[in-house]
Amino acid sequence: MSLSPGWLQQLKREWTIPEVIAERCVHSLCEVASCARCVEACPREAWSLDDASLKIDTARCDGCGLCVVACTESALVGHSPVVEVTPVINRRQFLRKALTFSAEQSMALPVALPLIPFVPTFSVAKCNGCDACVQLCPHQALQLEKRDDGQALAYQIQAERCTGCGICVDVCERDAVEVRPMEQATSGEAIPLVQARCKACGSRFHYPADGNPARQYCRICAQTNHHRQLFQVY
């Protein structure tokens, strides 16, 4: 039995079409996520994203795999481009360069902190302590440090865990969070928090301590008429 070339070509294209793992995609984790890396990476405009879903036009997809590489959440599984690396020096040249580098390294000045691909940062003046970013971060790059009694102490930034998904930026109603690419960062950077009790509703709340004046009202009462009776349920 003979197979037509067209049938084989179609089978090959279907085999290389990427598969979406929904639970990994940021749009399954956050409705307001703005990530569109797969759409932007596709040279044939096979991917489309709207408020309802992420779709791929299999007729347009040629299986290049650029979208698979572009997705920092590994939400796309399929063929990815293979890059061949050709060595530019032989073994003898490599050893000679290694010895030279070792001698220079022993006399070199202290090296600066390494660059991290994605570094979350806080604007403490804008932050209202709502905790949306730390609650929705899928990789615990942003964490809330608490005392034994449950009181918040600080926001912890673990930049080495950040994949740049941008959920923290998308959910912040005050534009207080930014993810900066390729910056130096120390592991476990902490932003201290101040504990307070709302003068209007009596609820406990917290906010960044650095450079902020004392706040008397929680984020809800600060945006509403706090002279009215207001009860919050957490």
C-alpha positions in Angstrom: 0.0 0.0 0.0 1.4 3.4 -1.0 0.9 6.6 1.0 0.5 9.9 -0.8 3.1 12.6 -0.2 0.3 15.0 0.9 -0.9 12.6 3.6 2.6 12.2 4.9 3.1 16.0 5.0 -0.1 16.5 6.9 0.8 13.8 9.4 4.2 15.4 10.0 2.6 18.8 10.5 0.1 17.4 13.0 3.0 15.7 14.9 4.9 18.9 15.3 1.9 21.1 16.2 2.4 22.2 19.9 0.1 21.0 22.6 -1.2 23.4 25.3 -1.0 22.2 28.9 -3.8 24.4 30.3 -2.9 24.2 34.0 0.5 25.7 33.3 -0.7 28.6 31.1 -0.9 31.9 33.0 -4.3 32.6 31.5 -5.7 29.6 33.4 -4.3 31.0 36.6 -5.3 34.6 36.2 -8.1 36.0 34.1 -6.4 39.4 33.6 -3.0 37.9 32.6 -1.5 39.8 29.7 1.1 37.3 28.6 1.1 36.8 24.8 4.6 35.4 24.2 3.4 32.5 22.0 1.3 34.8 19.9 4.2 37.3 19.5 6.8 34.6 18.7 4.8 32.9 15.9 6.1 34.1 12.5 3.0 32.7 10.7 0.4 34.2 13.1 -1.0 30.8 13.9 -1.8 31.7 17.5 -4.7 34.0 18.5 -5.6 35.1 22.0 -8.9 36.8 23.1 -10.9 37.1 26.3 -12.4 33.6 25.8 -9.4 31.4 24.9 -6.0 30.8 23.4 -6.3 29.2 19.9 -4.0 27.8 17.2 -4.8 27.6 13.5 -3.3 24.3 12.6 -3.4 25.2 8.9 -1.0 28.1 9.5 1.3 26.3 12.0 4.4 24.8 10.3 5.8 23.3 13.5 8.8 25.7 13.8 8.6 25.5 17.6 9.4 29.1 18.3 6.3 29.4 20.5 7.5 26.4 22.6 10.8 28.1 23.4 9.1 31.5 24.0 6.8 30.2 26.7 8.5 30.6 30.1 5.9 28.5 31.9 6.5 25.4 29.7 2.8 25.4 28.9 3.5 24.4 25.3 4.8 20.9 24.5 6.0 20.0 21.0 8.9 20.3 18.6 11.4 22.9 19.4 14.2 24.3 17.2 17.6 22.5 17.4 20.6 24.8 17.3 23.9 23.2 16.3 26.9 24.7 18.0 30.2 24.4 16.1 33.3 24.6 18.3 35.5 27.5 17.4 38.7 26.3 19.1 40.4 22.9 19.4 41.4 21.1 22.6 44.9 22.6 22.8 43.6 26.1 22.4 40.9 25.5 25.0 43.4 24.4 27.6 45.7 27.3 26.9 42.9 29.8 27.3 41.7 28.0 30.5 45.2 28.4 32.1 45.4 32.0 31.1 41.9 32.7 32.5 42.8 30.9 35.8 45.9 33.1 36.3 43.9 36.3 35.5 41.1 35.2 37.8 43.3 34.9 40.8 44.3 38.6 40.4 40.9 39.9 39.4 38.7 42.2 41.5 35.6 40.9 43.2 32.9 40.0 40.6 29.6 41.8 40.7 26.4 39.9 41.4 25.2 37.7 38.5 22.4 38.9 36.3 19.0 37.2 36.9 16.6 36.9 33.9 13.6 38.3 35.7 13.6 40.4 38.9 10.3 41.5 40.6 10.4 44.9 42.2 8.1 46.8 44.5 7.2 50.5 44.6 6.7 50.9 48.3 5.0 54.2 47.9 2.3 52.8 45.6 1.8 49.4 47.4 -1.3 49.2 49.6 -0.5 45.8 51.0 -3.4 43.9 49.3 -1.3 40.7 48.9 -2.7 39.9 45.5 0.7 39.5 44.0 2.0 37.0 46.6 -1.3 35.0 46.6 -1.3 34.6 42.8 2.5 34.1 42.1 2.6 30.5 40.8 6.3 30.1 41.5 6.5 31.7 45.0 8.9 34.3 43.7 6.9 36.7 45.9 6.1 35.5 49.4 4.6 36.9 52.6 6.7 36.2 55.7 4.6 35.9 58.9 5.3 35.6 62.6 4.1 32.6 64.6 0.9 34.5 65.5 0.1 35.1 61.8 1.0 38.7 61.7 2.8 39.8 58.4 6.4 40.8 58.7 7.7 41.4 55.2 7.3 40.6 51.5 10.1 38.3 50.4 11.4 38.5 46.9 13.0 35.3 45.5 14.0 36.6 42.1 15.7 33.4 41.0 12.3 31.7 41.0 10.7 34.3 38.8 9.8 33.2 35.2 8.6 36.6 34.1 5.0 35.4 33.7 3.7 38.9 34.7 0.8 37.8 36.8 1.9 40.0 39.7 2.0 43.0 37.4 -1.4 42.3 35.9 -3.2 41.9 39.3 -1.7 44.9 41.0 -4.4 47.6 41.0 -1.8 50.3 42.1 0.9 49.5 39.5 3.2 48.9 42.4 4.9 45.8 41.0 7.3 45.6 38.1 9.3 42.7 36.6 12.6 43.9 35.2 14.7 41.7 32.8 18.3 40.9 33.3 19.2 42.7 36.6 21.3 42.0 39.6 19.5 40.8 42.7 20.2 39.2 46.0 18.3 36.2 47.1 15.7 36.7 49.8 15.3 40.5 49.5 12.8 41.6 52.1 10.4 44.6 52.2 9.4 45.2 55.8 5.7 45.7 56.6 3.9 47.8 59.2 0.9 46.4 61.1 -2.0 48.7 61.8 -5.7 48.6 62.7 -8.2 50.5 60.6 -9.6 53.5 62.4 -12.9 53.1 60.6 -13.8 49.4 60.4 -11.3 48.0 62.9 -9.8 45.5 60.6 -6.1 44.7 60.8 -4.0 45.6 57.7 -0.4 46.0 56.7 1.6 48.1 54.2 5.3 48.6 53.3 7.2 50.5 56.0 10.0 52.2 54.1 9.2 55.8 53.2 5.5 55.6 54.0 3.7 57.8 56.5 1.5 56.2 59.1 -1.8 55.1 57.6 -5.0 55.1 59.6 -7.3 53.4 57.2 -7.2 50.1 55.4 -7.2 50.0 51.6 -11.0 49.5 51.5 -11.9 52.4 53.8 -9.3 54.6 52.2 -11.2 54.3 48.9 -14.7 54.7 50.3 -16.6 56.9 52.7 -15.1 55.6 55.9 -17.5 57.8 58.0 -20.2 55.3 57.1 -20.6 52.0 58.9 -18.6 49.4 57.0 -18.0 45.8 57.9 -15.4 43.7 56.1 -15.3 39.9 55.8 -12.0 38.3 55.1 
